[in-house]
Amino acid sequence: MPDLVTHGFAAWLLIRPQRWQKVRLLFFLGTFLPDVISRPLYILFPRWQSCTVAMHTPLFALLSGLLAAEFMAPELRRAARAAISAGIVLHFSLDVMQSHLGAGYYWFFPFSWRSFELGWFWPEATVAWIPLWLAIFTGGEVVLAWRRRRLRA
């Protein structure tokens, strides 16, 4: 999987438009959700891989995201569903680009046990880019904060 920093950086690049500011954190939640719900169990109980592999699928992630949106204030639920779902779509759009030695991800589980990947890079390849992503993110946020302060003055 692309690491969480890469997922977060991609989400940050896409969430810049002002019209998304109210649901920005929910978009990030959706971007991280598939890994957050599946990885801890896989790490703690590696022998449960046959169960945890189903948790990192679009269907399970979307259902989890829609359930999470129901805990929002009623006037925010519709926007929360859209933002979380969009983040989940971004997450799996990044994951489909990678390559695995084994089967990889089962995109259409429980309807199919076939795996599909584009094979453009290995899962650990994005880790080397973390310092660059963090520098761009930090620099971008500093510049945006400076611009906002200048516009107010």
C-alpha positions in Angstrom: 0.0 0.0 0.0 1.2 3.5 -0.5 2.0 4.6 3.0 -0.3 6.8 5.0 1.9 9.9 4.4 1.6 9.4 0.6 -2.2 8.9 1.0 -2.4 12.1 3.1 -0.2 14.1 0.7 -2.4 13.1 -2.2 -5.5 14.0 -0.2 -3.9 17.4 0.7 -3.2 18.1 -3.0 -6.8 17.4 -3.9 -8.6 19.1 -1.0 -7.1 22.6 -1.6 -10.3 24.2 -3.1 -12.1 26.3 -0.6 -15.5 24.8 -1.2 -14.3 21.6 0.5 -13.0 23.2 3.7 -16.0 22.2 5.9 -15.4 18.5 5.2 -11.7 18.5 4.8 -11.0 16.3 7.8 -13.7 13.9 6.7 -12.0 13.6 3.3 -8.7 12.8 5.1 -10.6 10.2 7.2 -11.9 8.5 4.1 -8.4 8.5 2.6 -6.9 6.8 5.7 -10.0 4.6 6.6 -9.2 1.4 4.6 -5.8 1.1 6.2 -6.9 2.2 9.6 -9.6 -0.5 9.8 -7.6 -3.3 8.4 -3.9 -2.9 9.2 -4.0 -3.0 13.1 -5.7 -6.4 13.1 -3.4 -7.7 10.4 -0.3 -6.5 12.4 -1.6 -7.9 15.7 -2.9 -11.1 14.4 -1.1 -12.1 11.1 -2.7 -15.5 11.0 -6.0 -13.8 10.5 -5.0 -12.5 7.1 -7.8 -14.4 5.4 -10.2 -12.3 7.4 -8.4 -9.0 7.4 -7.9 -9.1 3.6 -11.7 -8.6 3.3 -11.5 -5.5 5.4 -9.2 -3.7 2.9 -11.7 -3.8 0.0 -13.8 -1.0 -1.5 -17.1 -2.6 -0.4 -16.1 -2.9 3.3 -14.4 0.5 3.3 -17.4 2.2 1.7 -19.8 0.6 4.2 -17.6 1.6 7.1 -17.4 5.1 5.8 -21.1 5.4 5.4 -21.6 4.1 8.9 -19.1 6.7 10.2 -21.0 9.4 8.4 -24.2 8.5 10.3 -22.5 9.7 13.5 -22.2 13.2 12.2 -24.7 16.0 12.8 -27.8 15.5 10.6 -27.1 18.7 8.5 -23.6 17.4 7.8 -24.4 13.8 7.0 -24.8 14.2 3.2 -21.6 16.1 2.8 -19.8 13.6 5.2 -21.0 10.7 3.1 -19.6 12.3 -0.1 -16.3 13.4 1.5 -15.6 10.1 3.2 -16.5 8.2 0.0 -14.3 10.4 -2.1 -11.4 9.9 0.2 -11.9 6.1 0.0 -12.0 6.3 -3.8 -8.7 8.2 -3.7 -7.2 5.6 -1.4 -8.0 2.7 -3.7 -7.0 4.8 -6.7 -3.5 4.9 -5.2 -3.5 1.3 -4.1 -4.4 -0.1 -7.5 -1.1 1.4 -9.0 1.1 -0.9 -6.9 2.4 -4.4 -7.5 2.5 -7.4 -5.1 4.3 -10.7 -5.1 1.2 -12.5 -4.0 -2.4 -11.9 -4.9 -2.6 -8.3 -3.8 -6.1 -6.8 -3.1 -9.4 -8.3 -3.9 -11.2 -5.3 -5.4 -14.6 -7.0 -5.9 -14.7 -9.1 -2.7 -17.1 -10.9 -1.9 -18.2 -11.2 -5.5 -14.8 -12.3 -6.8 -11.5 -13.5 -5.4 -9.6 -12.2 -8.4 -7.0 -9.5 -7.8 -6.0 -6.7 -10.2 -3.1 -4.3 -10.0 -1.5 -2.0 -12.5 2.0 -2.9 -11.2 3.6 0.5 -11.5 5.5 0.4 -8.2 6.1 -1.8 -5.2 4.3 -1.0 -2.0 7.4 0.1 -0.1 8.7 2.4 -3.0 6.7 5.4 -1.7 8.4 5.4 1.7 11.5 7.0 0.2 9.4 10.0 -0.8 8.1 10.7 2.7 10.6 13.5 3.4 9.7 15.3 0.2 5.9 14.9 0.8 6.3 16.3 4.3 8.5 19.2 3.1 6.0 20.2 0.4 3.1 19.8 2.7 4.7 21.9 5.5 5.9 24.5 3.0 2.5 24.7 1.3 0.7 25.2 4.6 3.1 27.9 5.7 2.7 29.8 2.4 -1.1 29.4 2.6 -1.2 30.7 6.2 1.0 33.7 5.2 -1.3 34.5 2.3 -4.4 34.3 4.5 -2.9 36.6 7.0 -1.9 39.1 4.3 -5.5 39.0 2.8 -7.0 39.8 6.3 -4.7 42.8 6.8 
